[in-house]
Amino acid sequence: MSKLRVNDLAGEFGITSEEVMDLLRKMDVPVRSHLSLLTDDQVARVRVRWEREKRHRQEKPAAAPARRRRAPAAATEATPAPVVLLGAVLLVLVLALPTGIVGTLARQFGKFRKRG
């Protein structure tokens, strides 16, 4: 009599442990975590129930085709973000300044920054 854990069944079924625990709770099987042990009887019942659930999941998407909306035309255009533009402008300004001024500005900025 070998006992399986919930996470072993989840790996066998190809779903998450949380989904297996939900399935077990629906079947009134007490489960605390993904490491809970299941008896052979419980494992057999879960396997039967999972096969039924799997068939139901496969039939469900076929019954209701998904509708898709068109994306707005404005979203398809590639516009640069304002932050990227600001960063590019600052980079050009820093590169154009002599190095002495950049150091002075950095020291001045450091005085006003909050230090944690």
C-alpha positions as CSV (number, residue, x, y, z in Angstrom):
1,M,0.0,0.0,0.0
2,S,1.9,3.0,-1.2
3,K,0.6,6.5,-0.5
4,L,1.0,9.4,-2.9
5,R,1.3,13.0,-2.2
6,V,-0.9,15.7,-3.7
7,N,2.0,17.3,-5.7
8,D,2.8,13.8,-7.2
9,L,-0.7,13.6,-8.5
10,A,-0.5,17.1,-9.8
11,G,2.7,16.2,-11.8
12,E,1.0,13.1,-13.1
13,F,-2.1,15.1,-14.3
14,G,-0.1,18.0,-15.6
15,I,-1.9,20.6,-13.4
16,T,-0.9,22.7,-10.4
17,S,-1.1,21.3,-6.8
18,E,-3.7,24.0,-6.0
19,E,-6.0,22.6,-8.7
20,V,-5.7,19.1,-7.3
21,M,-6.3,20.3,-3.8
22,D,-9.5,22.1,-5.0
23,L,-10.6,18.9,-6.7
24,L,-10.0,16.9,-3.5
25,R,-11.9,19.5,-1.4
26,K,-14.9,19.2,-3.7
27,M,-14.8,15.5,-3.1
28,D,-14.7,16.1,0.7
29,V,-11.2,14.7,1.1
30,P,-9.3,16.6,3.9
31,V,-6.2,18.2,2.4
32,R,-4.0,20.7,4.1
33,S,-1.1,21.2,1.7
34,H,0.6,19.9,-1.4
35,L,2.5,17.4,0.8
36,S,-0.6,15.8,2.2
37,L,-0.6,12.0,1.8
38,L,-3.5,10.3,0.0
39,T,-4.6,6.7,0.5
40,D,-4.9,4.3,-2.5
41,D,-8.7,4.6,-2.4
42,Q,-8.5,8.4,-2.5
43,V,-6.0,8.3,-5.3
44,A,-8.3,6.0,-7.4
45,R,-11.3,8.3,-6.8
46,V,-9.3,11.4,-7.8
47,R,-8.0,9.7,-11.0
48,V,-11.6,8.9,-12.0
49,R,-12.8,12.4,-11.2
50,W,-9.8,14.0,-13.0
51,E,-10.6,12.0,-16.2
52,R,-14.2,13.3,-16.1
53,E,-13.0,16.8,-15.4
54,K,-10.4,16.7,-18.2
55,R,-13.1,15.6,-20.7
56,H,-15.3,18.4,-19.5
57,R,-12.5,21.0,-19.9
58,Q,-11.9,19.8,-23.5
59,E,-15.6,20.0,-24.4
60,K,-16.1,23.4,-22.8
61,P,-13.8,25.5,-25.1
62,A,-15.3,23.9,-28.2
63,A,-18.8,25.0,-27.3
64,A,-18.0,28.7,-26.9
65,P,-15.6,30.2,-29.5
66,A,-13.7,33.2,-28.1
67,R,-14.4,36.6,-29.7
68,R,-11.5,38.9,-30.3
69,R,-11.6,42.7,-30.5
70,R,-9.6,44.7,-32.8
71,A,-6.8,46.7,-31.4
72,P,-7.3,50.5,-31.6
73,A,-5.3,52.1,-34.4
74,A,-3.5,54.4,-32.0
75,A,-2.1,51.5,-30.0
76,T,-0.5,50.0,-33.1
77,E,1.7,53.0,-33.8
78,A,5.1,52.9,-32.2
79,T,5.4,56.2,-30.3
80,P,8.4,56.6,-28.0
81,A,7.7,57.0,-24.3
82,P,8.2,60.4,-22.8
83,V,10.7,59.0,-20.3
84,V,12.9,57.7,-23.2
85,L,12.8,61.1,-24.9
86,L,13.7,62.9,-21.7
87,G,16.6,60.5,-21.1
88,A,17.9,61.0,-24.6
89,V,17.7,64.8,-24.3
90,L,19.5,64.7,-20.9
91,L,22.2,62.5,-22.4
92,V,22.8,64.9,-25.3
93,L,23.0,67.8,-22.9
94,V,25.4,66.1,-20.6
95,L,27.7,65.0,-23.5
96,A,27.6,68.6,-24.8
97,L,28.7,70.1,-21.5
98,P,32.4,70.3,-20.5
99,T,33.4,67.8,-17.8
100,G,34.0,70.4,-15.1
101,I,30.4,71.6,-15.3
102,V,29.1,68.1,-15.2
103,G,31.0,67.4,-12.0
104,T,29.7,70.6,-10.4
105,L,26.1,69.8,-11.3
106,A,26.5,66.3,-9.9
107,R,27.9,67.6,-6.6
108,Q,25.1,70.2,-6.4
109,F,22.5,67.5,-7.1
110,G,24.0,65.4,-4.4
111,K,23.5,68.1,-1.8
112,F,19.7,68.2,-2.4
113,R,19.1,64.4,-2.5
114,K,17.6,62.7,0.5
115,R,19.9,60.3,2.1
116,G,18.5,57.2,3.9
